[in-house]
Amino acid sequence: MDDDITIARNAKLTRIAELAESKLGIDPAELEPYGHYKSKVSKELVKKLKSNKDGKLILVTAVTPTPAGEGKTTTTIGLADAMNSIGKKTMVCVREPSLGPCFGKKGGGAGGGYAQVAPMDDINLHFTGDFHAISSAHNLLAALVDNHLQQGNELGFDVRRPMWRRVVDMNDRALRNITVGLGGIAHGIPRETGFDITAASEIMAILCLSTSIQDMKERFSKVIVGYTRARKAIVAGDLGAQGAMTVLMKDAINPNLVQTLEQTPTFVHGGPFANIAHGCNSALATQTALKLADYVVTEAGFGADLGAEKFLDIKCRLTGLRPSAVVLVATIRALKYSGGAELADLNDENLDALAKGSANLDRHVDNIRNNFGLPVVVAINRFHSDTQKEIDQLIGHMAKQGVKAVMAEHFSKGGAAGAVDLANAVVETIDGKATPELTFTYDDSDTLWEKLEKVAKKIYRASEITADVSVRNKIEGFQRDGYGHFPICIAKTQYSFSTDPTLRGAPTGHVFNVRDAYVSAGAGFMVALSGDIMTMPGLPKVPSANHIDINDNGDIIGLS
């Protein structure tokens, strides 16, 4: 089988204006093209569609990630392609990839095999410039903060307290903690600060939760950039920064329209990580897709304990979106790894490890069905090494719980040829049925600490939640300052239900420790950091960048 970029390059694509008109009824005048195969949709189109009836929303999530890979994005794409092939008007909504993972370890975010969105190389690289706009707006605010300090600090920033950091869309551990303002009085006020990756920026979160350019501007004005010595928050609006920031973001807020290899219309817009942010594509793209199609398939990052929890407890709570069903992606390889098998042995049949590792799948299914009240279909993303005995065992195991598990081969065959059974199972689950009543993990009226405790105990199955006195005091301060009604966004390892990435399977009785917290007032949630999770990743020993190149014909090679 060819590599991803070769498959993408050989695919026959439809020009985006033609695709939008023929499949979605969009007048080409309502597009803002970026070449022949990618476009933004206009603000006018988004406004015009608001009176349309909503389609049905399908959320794709997954078991706990492993080094073996699960294929959540490929399943999202393959499912949508398959649904279109059986006559269901369907769109895809996924996140934009970050350059950090593309050149680091994870790779791109455009899917893979024969379940991809295209043009793959453009999407994985600079695309339509959204990430650059976010970085620019974020760093403009940082420059305005430092300029304010230099010009007399009229607002009274306490430089000893955390202040607005900078961002860059690359994994660069050397920038996690730095000192700025060195070199004398003309070069600024010396202080400690650092960089986060762009996907972790509050500006990214605001883009993905804003419903209009006016809403985005208002959210920018609320961003906390520092504190006075009396611990009073200083916000971007105090610096008059929101207007200029919105100017830099005026195009980025418009959803990006592309297509899958099977010409399914796709919005690729927004890209927060689920382990350090809320992990969903933009609300505006999802809402717009629901006005254009009868079904919309979207994904939430990493495992269901991270991406799906945040999609439901944050994105759905703040926007009113409601999924009709959840597709939970599992691989036999990942479940064997969760059951104790070593990475090198995952190609070998191991029914015992599969049985033990299925506890991880069971936990996620239980959370979705019994915590959030949503129906679940399990998609078994097939690998060539899966044996029939393993497949039968997993399907039978889920059947005993009343959950349909369906084998899908979209990666190697494409959606129309490899995921029709999955599409039929999803349609059967949702058609003719009212949208389920979504229940949240916690109530708006719970305190911030109670919300953390409920997620830790209900979703992660921790025995208790702990934090140093200074962190507890900080969270209680946020409560007093009027942020108690905010949902919470937990930043933790994606590799375990616990805060220990080496703890596989479905652990219980572990202690969930919150090591720090801060308020993203513009986005509208509180972030709690746990374990050793960092908001600026580092590159691995052998980064993907070592294998990415361009040949004499100008073709990119090594990108995946």
C-alpha positions as CSV (number, residue, x, y, z in Angstrom):
1,M,0.0,0.0,0.0
2,D,1.3,3.5,-0.9
3,D,2.2,6.0,1.8
4,D,-0.4,8.7,2.8
5,I,1.1,11.5,0.7
6,T,1.3,9.4,-2.4
7,I,-2.3,8.3,-2.1
8,A,-3.4,11.9,-1.5
9,R,-1.4,13.1,-4.5
10,N,-2.9,10.5,-6.8
11,A,-6.5,11.2,-5.8
12,K,-8.9,12.9,-8.2
13,L,-10.3,16.0,-6.5
14,T,-13.1,18.3,-7.5
15,R,-12.5,22.0,-7.6
16,I,-13.8,23.4,-4.3
17,A,-16.3,25.9,-5.9
18,E,-17.8,23.1,-8.0
19,L,-18.0,20.7,-5.0
20,A,-19.6,23.4,-2.8
21,E,-22.2,24.2,-5.3
22,S,-23.1,20.6,-6.4
23,K,-23.1,19.0,-3.0
24,L,-24.0,21.8,-0.6
25,G,-25.8,24.3,-2.7
26,I,-23.4,27.1,-2.0
27,D,-23.1,29.9,-4.5
28,P,-19.4,30.3,-5.5
29,A,-19.7,34.0,-4.7
30,E,-20.1,33.0,-1.0
31,L,-16.7,31.3,-0.9
32,E,-13.3,32.9,-0.4
33,P,-11.0,30.6,-2.4
34,Y,-7.4,29.8,-1.4
35,G,-6.5,28.2,-4.8
36,H,-8.6,25.5,-6.5
37,Y,-9.1,23.0,-3.7
38,K,-9.5,24.9,-0.4
39,S,-11.7,27.8,0.5
40,K,-13.1,29.7,3.4
41,V,-16.9,30.2,3.6
42,S,-18.0,33.8,3.9
43,K,-19.5,35.4,7.0
44,E,-22.5,36.2,4.9
45,L,-23.2,32.6,4.2
46,V,-22.9,31.6,7.9
47,K,-25.4,34.3,8.8
48,K,-27.8,33.3,5.9
49,L,-27.8,29.6,7.0
50,K,-28.8,30.3,10.6
51,S,-32.5,29.7,9.9
52,N,-31.9,26.3,8.3
53,K,-32.9,23.2,10.2
54,D,-30.1,21.3,11.9
55,G,-28.9,17.9,10.8
56,K,-27.8,15.1,13.2
57,L,-24.4,15.3,14.9
58,I,-22.2,12.2,15.3
59,L,-19.2,12.4,17.7
60,V,-16.2,10.2,17.0
61,T,-13.9,9.5,20.0
62,A,-11.6,6.6,21.0
63,V,-10.1,4.4,23.6
64,T,-7.1,5.5,25.5
65,P,-4.3,6.3,23.0
66,T,-1.3,3.9,22.7
67,P,1.9,4.0,20.6
68,A,0.1,1.5,18.3
69,G,-2.4,4.2,17.0
70,E,-6.2,4.1,16.9
71,G,-7.2,5.9,13.8
72,K,-9.9,8.3,15.2
73,T,-9.5,10.8,12.4
74,T,-9.4,8.2,9.6
75,T,-12.6,6.7,11.1
76,T,-14.3,10.1,11.2
77,I,-13.5,10.5,7.5
78,G,-14.2,6.9,6.5
79,L,-17.6,6.9,8.3
80,A,-18.7,10.1,6.5
81,D,-17.6,8.8,3.1
82,A,-19.5,5.6,3.8
83,M,-22.6,7.5,4.8
84,N,-22.6,9.5,1.6
85,S,-22.1,6.3,-0.3
86,I,-25.4,5.0,1.1
87,G,-27.3,8.1,0.2
88,K,-27.0,10.1,3.5
89,K,-26.0,13.8,2.9
90,T,-23.0,14.0,5.3
91,M,-20.2,16.5,6.1
92,V,-17.0,16.1,8.2
93,C,-15.8,18.5,10.8
94,V,-12.2,18.0,12.1
95,R,-9.4,20.1,13.6
96,E,-6.5,21.7,11.8
97,P,-3.1,20.1,12.4
98,S,-0.4,21.8,14.3
99,L,3.1,22.1,12.8
100,G,4.6,20.9,16.1
101,P,3.3,17.3,15.9
102,C,3.7,17.3,12.1
103,F,7.5,17.8,12.5
104,G,7.7,16.1,15.8
105,K,6.4,12.6,16.7
106,K,2.6,12.3,16.1
107,G,2.5,13.3,12.4
108,G,-0.2,15.2,10.6
109,G,-3.9,15.4,11.2
110,A,-5.5,14.9,7.8
111,G,-6.3,11.3,8.3
112,G,-4.4,8.5,6.5
113,G,-4.5,5.7,3.9
114,Y,-7.6,6.0,1.8
115,A,-9.5,8.0,4.5
116,Q,-8.0,11.4,4.2
117,V,-8.9,15.0,3.7
118,A,-7.2,16.8,0.9
119,P,-5.1,18.6,-0.1
120,M,-3.2,16.8,2.6
121,D,0.2,18.6,2.3
122,D,-1.5,22.0,2.4
123,I,-3.7,21.1,5.4
124,N,-0.8,19.7,7.4
125,L,1.4,22.7,6.6
126,H,0.4,26.4,6.4
127,F,-3.2,25.7,5.0
128,T,-5.1,29.0,5.1
129,G,-3.0,30.7,7.7
130,D,-5.3,30.3,10.7
131,F,-2.5,29.2,13.1
132,H,-0.3,32.1,12.0
133,A,-3.2,34.5,12.7
134,I,-3.7,33.0,16.1
135,S,0.0,33.2,16.9
136,S,0.1,36.8,15.7
137,A,-2.9,37.9,17.7
138,H,-1.6,36.2,20.8
139,N,1.9,37.6,20.5
140,L,0.5,41.1,19.7
141,L,-1.1,41.0,23.1
142,A,2.1,39.9,24.7
143,A,4.0,42.8,23.0
144,L,1.3,45.2,24.3
145,V,1.8,44.0,27.8
146,D,5.5,44.4,27.7
147,N,5.2,47.8,26.1
148,H,2.8,48.9,28.9
149,L,5.4,47.9,31.5
150,Q,8.1,49.8,29.6
151,Q,5.8,52.9,29.4
152,G,5.2,53.3,33.1
153,N,3.0,50.4,34.1
154,E,-0.1,52.6,34.7
155,L,-2.3,49.5,35.3
156,G,0.0,48.3,38.0
157,F,1.0,44.8,36.7
158,D,2.7,42.8,39.5
159,V,5.7,41.3,37.5
160,R,6.2,38.7,40.2
161,R,2.9,37.0,39.2
162,P,2.2,34.9,36.1
163,M,1.6,37.1,33.1
164,W,0.6,36.6,29.4
165,R,3.1,34.2,27.8
166,R,3.9,34.0,24.1
167,V,3.2,31.1,21.6
168,V,4.8,29.5,18.6
169,D,3.4,26.6,16.5
170,M,6.4,24.3,17.0
171,N,7.6,21.8,19.6
172,D,10.4,23.8,21.2
173,R,11.3,22.8,24.8
174,A,14.0,25.5,25.1
175,L,11.3,28.2,25.1
176,R,9.3,26.8,28.0
177,N,10.9,29.1,30.5
178,I,12.8,32.2,29.4
179,T,13.9,35.7,30.6
180,V,13.0,38.7,28.5
181,G,13.8,42.4,28.7
182,L,17.6,42.0,29.1
183,G,20.1,44.4,27.7
184,G,19.4,47.6,29.5
185,I,16.7,50.1,30.1
186,A,15.8,50.6,26.5
187,H,15.0,46.9,26.0
188,G,12.1,46.4,28.4
189,I,11.5,45.3,31.9
190,P,13.4,42.1,32.8
191,R,11.1,39.3,33.8
192,E,10.6,35.5,33.6
193,T,8.1,34.2,31.1
194,G,7.9,31.5,28.4
195,F,6.3,30.1,25.3
196,D,3.4,27.7,24.9
197,I,2.5,25.9,21.6
198,T,-0.1,27.8,19.6
199,A,-2.7,25.0,20.0
200,A,-2.7,25.7,23.7
201,S,-3.3,29.4,23.3
202,E,-6.5,30.9,24.8
203,I,-6.8,32.7,21.4
204,M,-7.2,29.2,19.8
205,A,-9.8,28.3,22.4
206,I,-11.7,31.6,21.8
207,L,-11.6,31.0,18.0
208,C,-13.1,27.5,18.5
209,L,-15.9,28.7,20.8
210,S,-16.9,32.0,19.2
211,T,-20.1,32.2,17.3
212,S,-19.4,35.5,15.4
213,I,-16.6,38.0,14.9
214,Q,-18.4,40.3,17.5
215,D,-18.5,37.4,20.0
216,M,-14.8,36.8,19.4
217,K,-13.9,40.5,20.0
218,E,-15.9,40.5,23.2
219,R,-14.1,37.4,24.4
220,F,-10.7,38.9,23.5
221,S,-11.4,41.8,25.8
222,K,-11.9,39.4,28.8
223,V,-8.6,37.6,28.5
224,I,-6.6,37.9,31.7
225,V,-3.1,39.1,31.0
226,G,-1.8,39.6,34.6
227,Y,-2.6,40.8,38.1
228,T,-2.0,43.8,40.3
229,R,-0.3,43.5,43.7
230,A,-3.8,43.5,45.2
231,R,-4.5,40.4,43.0
232,K,-7.0,42.3,40.8
233,A,-7.1,40.8,37.3
234,I,-5.9,42.9,34.4
235,V,-7.6,42.0,31.1
236,A,-6.8,42.7,27.4
237,G,-9.6,45.2,27.3
238,D,-7.7,47.3,29.9
239,L,-5.0,47.6,27.3
240,G,-7.4,48.3,24.4
241,A,-6.0,45.3,22.6
242,Q,-9.2,43.5,21.5
243,G,-9.8,45.6,18.3
244,A,-6.3,45.0,16.8
245,M,-6.4,41.3,17.8
246,T,-9.8,40.9,16.0
247,V,-8.3,42.6,12.9
248,L,-5.6,39.9,12.8
249,M,-8.3,37.2,13.3
250,K,-11.0,38.5,10.9
251,D,-10.4,35.8,8.3
252,A,-9.3,33.1,10.6
253,I,-12.8,32.9,12.1
254,N,-14.3,31.7,8.8
255,P,-14.5,27.9,8.5
256,N,-12.2,26.2,5.9
257,L,-13.9,24.0,3.3
258,V,-12.0,21.1,1.7
259,Q,-12.9,17.5,0.7
260,T,-12.1,13.9,1.5
261,L,-10.5,11.7,-1.1
262,E,-14.1,10.5,-1.9
263,Q,-15.3,14.2,-2.3
264,T,-17.2,14.4,1.0
265,P,-17.3,18.2,1.9
266,T,-15.2,18.8,5.0
267,F,-14.7,21.7,7.4
268,V,-11.1,21.8,8.8
269,H,-11.1,24.6,11.3
270,G,-9.5,25.2,14.7
271,G,-6.9,23.0,16.4
272,P,-6.7,22.9,20.2
273,F,-5.1,19.8,21.6
274,A,-7.3,17.6,23.9
275,N,-4.5,16.9,26.5
276,I,-3.8,20.6,27.2
277,A,-6.9,22.3,25.8
278,H,-10.5,21.4,24.9
279,G,-9.7,19.4,21.9
280,C,-12.5,20.1,19.4
281,N,-12.8,21.8,16.0
282,S,-14.6,25.2,16.0
283,A,-18.2,25.5,17.1
284,L,-18.8,27.8,14.1
285,A,-17.7,25.1,11.7
286,T,-19.9,22.5,13.4
287,Q,-22.9,24.7,13.6
288,T,-22.5,25.7,9.9
289,A,-22.1,22.1,8.8
290,L,-25.3,21.1,10.6
291,K,-27.2,23.7,8.5
292,L,-25.7,22.4,5.2
293,A,-26.0,18.6,5.7
294,D,-28.4,16.0,7.2
295,Y,-25.5,14.4,9.1
296,V,-22.3,15.8,10.5
297,V,-19.4,13.6,11.7
298,T,-17.0,15.3,14.0
299,E,-14.2,14.1,16.3
300,A,-12.8,15.0,19.7
301,G,-9.1,14.6,20.4
302,F,-7.4,11.7,22.1
303,G,-9.4,9.2,24.3
304,A,-13.0,9.7,25.4
305,D,-11.9,10.7,28.9
306,L,-10.2,13.8,27.4
307,G,-11.6,14.9,24.1
308,A,-15.2,13.5,24.4
309,E,-15.5,14.7,28.0
310,K,-14.5,18.3,27.0
311,F,-16.5,18.2,23.8
312,L,-19.6,17.4,25.9
313,D,-18.9,19.2,29.2
314,I,-17.4,22.3,27.5
315,K,-18.3,22.7,23.8
316,C,-21.9,21.3,24.1
317,R,-22.5,23.1,27.3
318,L,-21.4,26.5,26.0
319,T,-22.9,26.2,22.5
320,G,-26.0,24.1,22.8
321,L,-24.7,21.4,20.4
322,R,-26.1,17.9,21.1
323,P,-24.8,14.7,19.5
324,S,-27.3,12.0,18.4
325,A,-24.7,9.2,18.9
326,V,-21.1,8.5,19.7
327,V,-18.8,6.3,17.7
328,L,-16.0,4.9,19.9
329,V,-13.0,3.8,17.9
330,A,-11.0,0.9,19.1
331,T,-8.2,-1.3,17.6
332,I,-7.4,-4.8,18.7
333,R,-3.7,-3.8,18.8
334,A,-4.4,-0.9,21.2
335,L,-6.6,-3.1,23.5
336,K,-3.9,-5.8,23.6
337,Y,-1.4,-3.1,24.6
338,S,-3.8,-1.8,27.3
339,G,-3.9,-5.5,28.4
340,G,-0.2,-5.7,29.0
341,A,1.2,-6.8,25.6
342,E,4.4,-5.3,24.6
343,L,4.5,-3.0,21.5
344,A,6.8,-5.4,19.6
345,D,4.3,-8.3,20.1
346,L,1.1,-6.6,18.9
347,N,1.1,-8.4,15.6
348,D,0.8,-11.8,17.5
349,E,-2.6,-13.2,18.4
350,N,-3.1,-12.7,22.1
351,L,-6.7,-13.4,23.3
352,D,-5.7,-13.0,27.0
353,A,-4.2,-9.5,26.5
354,L,-7.2,-8.5,24.4
355,A,-9.6,-9.7,27.1
356,K,-7.7,-7.7,29.8
357,G,-7.3,-4.7,27.6
358,S,-11.0,-4.6,26.8
359,A,-11.6,-3.2,30.2
360,N,-10.3,0.1,28.8
361,L,-12.9,0.0,26.1
362,D,-15.6,-0.9,28.7
363,R,-14.7,2.1,30.8
364,H,-15.1,4.5,27.9
365,V,-18.4,2.9,26.9
366,D,-19.7,3.1,30.4
367,N,-18.7,6.8,30.7
368,I,-20.5,7.7,27.5
369,R,-23.6,5.7,28.1
370,N,-24.1,6.1,31.9
371,N,-22.4,9.5,32.6
372,F,-23.5,11.4,29.4
373,G,-26.6,9.3,28.5
374,L,-25.6,8.8,24.8
375,P,-25.9,5.8,22.6
376,V,-22.6,4.2,21.5
377,V,-21.4,2.2,18.5
378,V,-17.9,0.7,18.7
379,A,-15.9,1.0,15.5
380,I,-13.1,-1.7,15.3
381,N,-10.5,-0.1,13.1
382,R,-9.0,-3.1,11.4
383,F,-5.3,-3.8,11.1
384,H,-3.8,-6.5,8.8
385,S,-2.5,-8.4,11.9
386,D,-6.0,-8.8,13.5
387,T,-7.0,-12.5,13.6
388,Q,-10.6,-13.7,13.2
389,K,-10.6,-15.2,16.7
390,E,-9.6,-11.7,18.1
391,I,-12.3,-10.0,16.1
392,D,-15.0,-12.5,17.1
393,Q,-14.0,-12.2,20.7
394,L,-14.2,-8.4,20.8
395,I,-17.5,-8.3,18.9
396,G,-18.9,-10.9,21.3
397,H,-17.6,-9.1,24.3
398,M,-19.4,-5.9,23.3
399,A,-22.6,-7.7,22.4
400,K,-22.9,-9.0,26.0
401,Q,-23.1,-5.3,27.0
402,G,-25.8,-4.5,24.4
403,V,-23.3,-2.5,22.3
404,K,-22.9,-3.1,18.6
405,A,-19.2,-3.4,17.5
406,V,-18.6,-3.1,13.8
407,M,-15.4,-3.9,11.9
408,A,-14.3,-1.2,9.5
409,E,-11.5,-1.1,6.9
410,H,-11.7,2.4,5.6
411,F,-7.9,3.0,6.0
412,S,-7.0,0.3,3.4
413,K,-10.2,0.4,1.3
414,G,-11.8,3.8,1.7
415,G,-15.1,4.6,3.3
416,A,-17.4,3.5,0.5
417,A,-15.7,0.1,0.2
418,G,-14.6,-0.4,3.8
419,A,-17.0,1.3,6.3
420,V,-20.6,0.8,5.0
421,D,-21.4,-1.6,7.8
422,L,-20.3,1.0,10.3
423,A,-22.4,3.7,8.5
424,N,-25.5,1.5,8.5
425,A,-25.0,0.8,12.2
426,V,-24.8,4.5,13.0
427,V,-27.8,5.3,10.9
428,E,-29.8,2.6,12.5
429,T,-28.8,4.0,15.9
430,I,-30.0,7.5,15.3
431,D,-32.6,7.6,12.5
432,G,-36.2,8.0,13.6
433,K,-35.1,8.7,17.1
434,A,-35.1,12.0,19.0
435,T,-31.8,13.5,20.0
436,P,-30.9,12.0,23.4
437,E,-31.0,14.2,26.5
438,L,-27.4,15.0,27.2
439,T,-26.4,14.8,30.9
440,F,-23.2,16.6,32.1
441,T,-20.6,15.3,34.5
442,Y,-21.2,18.3,36.8
443,D,-23.6,21.2,37.2
444,D,-22.9,24.9,36.5
445,S,-23.8,25.6,40.1
446,D,-21.0,23.3,41.5
447,T,-17.9,25.0,42.7
448,L,-14.8,24.7,40.6
449,W,-13.3,22.2,43.0
450,E,-16.5,20.1,43.0
451,K,-16.3,20.1,39.2
452,L,-12.7,18.8,39.3
453,E,-13.7,16.2,41.8
454,K,-16.6,14.9,39.8
455,V,-14.5,14.6,36.6
456,A,-11.7,12.8,38.5
457,K,-14.0,10.4,40.2
458,K,-16.8,9.8,37.6
459,I,-14.6,9.8,34.4
460,Y,-11.1,8.9,35.6
461,R,-12.3,6.7,38.6
462,A,-9.8,8.3,40.9
463,S,-10.2,7.7,44.7
464,E,-9.5,11.3,45.6
465,I,-8.3,14.6,44.2
466,T,-5.5,16.6,45.8
467,A,-3.7,19.9,45.4
468,D,-1.1,21.9,47.3
469,V,-2.5,24.6,49.6
470,S,-1.3,27.3,47.1
471,V,-3.3,25.7,44.3
472,R,-6.4,25.2,46.4
473,N,-6.2,28.9,47.4
474,K,-5.8,29.9,43.8
475,I,-8.9,27.9,42.8
476,E,-10.9,29.3,45.7
477,G,-9.8,32.8,44.6
478,F,-11.2,32.1,41.1
479,Q,-14.4,31.1,42.8
480,R,-14.6,34.4,44.7
481,D,-13.7,36.4,41.6
482,G,-16.9,35.2,39.9
483,Y,-15.6,32.4,37.7
484,G,-17.3,29.6,39.7
485,H,-19.9,29.0,37.0
486,F,-17.2,28.2,34.4
487,P,-16.7,24.6,33.1
488,I,-13.3,23.1,33.6
489,C,-10.7,22.0,31.2
490,I,-8.2,19.4,32.6
491,A,-4.8,19.2,31.1
492,K,-3.4,15.6,31.7
493,T,-1.6,12.8,30.0
494,Q,-3.6,11.2,27.2
495,Y,-2.0,7.8,27.8
496,S,-3.9,6.8,30.9
497,F,-7.1,7.4,32.8
498,S,-4.8,8.5,35.6
499,T,-2.1,11.1,35.7
500,D,0.6,8.4,35.3
501,P,1.1,7.6,31.6
502,T,2.5,4.2,32.4
503,L,-0.7,3.0,34.1
504,R,-2.5,1.1,31.3
505,G,-6.0,-0.3,31.1
506,A,-8.7,0.9,33.4
507,P,-7.1,1.8,36.6
508,T,-9.1,2.7,39.7
509,G,-8.3,4.0,43.2
510,H,-5.5,6.3,41.9
511,V,-5.0,9.8,43.3
512,F,-5.7,12.7,40.9
513,N,-3.4,15.7,41.7
514,V,-3.9,19.2,40.4
515,R,-0.5,20.9,40.3
516,D,-1.7,24.3,39.0
517,A,-4.7,26.1,37.6
518,Y,-5.6,29.3,35.7
519,V,-8.6,30.9,34.3
520,S,-9.2,31.4,30.5
521,A,-11.8,34.1,31.0
522,G,-12.2,34.8,27.3
523,A,-12.7,31.2,26.4
524,G,-14.9,30.8,29.4
525,F,-13.4,27.9,31.3
526,M,-10.8,27.2,34.0
527,V,-7.8,25.1,33.1
528,A,-6.4,22.6,35.7
529,L,-2.9,21.1,35.0
530,S,-2.1,17.6,36.4
531,G,0.8,15.3,36.4
532,D,3.8,16.3,34.2
533,I,1.7,17.6,31.3
534,M,3.3,20.6,29.6
535,T,1.8,23.3,27.4
536,M,4.9,23.4,25.2
537,P,5.9,19.9,23.9
538,G,9.4,18.9,23.0
539,L,10.7,17.1,19.9
540,P,11.6,13.4,20.2
541,K,15.1,12.0,19.7
542,V,14.4,11.4,16.0
543,P,11.7,13.9,15.0
544,S,9.6,13.5,11.9
545,A,11.3,16.6,10.5
546,N,14.4,14.5,9.8
547,H,12.5,12.5,7.2
548,I,10.5,15.4,5.6
549,D,12.0,16.8,2.4
550,I,11.2,18.2,-1.1
551,N,12.4,16.6,-4.3
552,D,13.7,18.1,-7.5
553,N,10.2,18.2,-8.9
554,G,8.9,20.3,-6.0
555,D,7.0,17.4,-4.4
556,I,7.0,17.1,-0.6
557,I,8.1,13.7,0.7
558,G,8.0,12.1,4.1
559,L,5.0,14.0,5.4
560,S,2.3,11.8,7.0
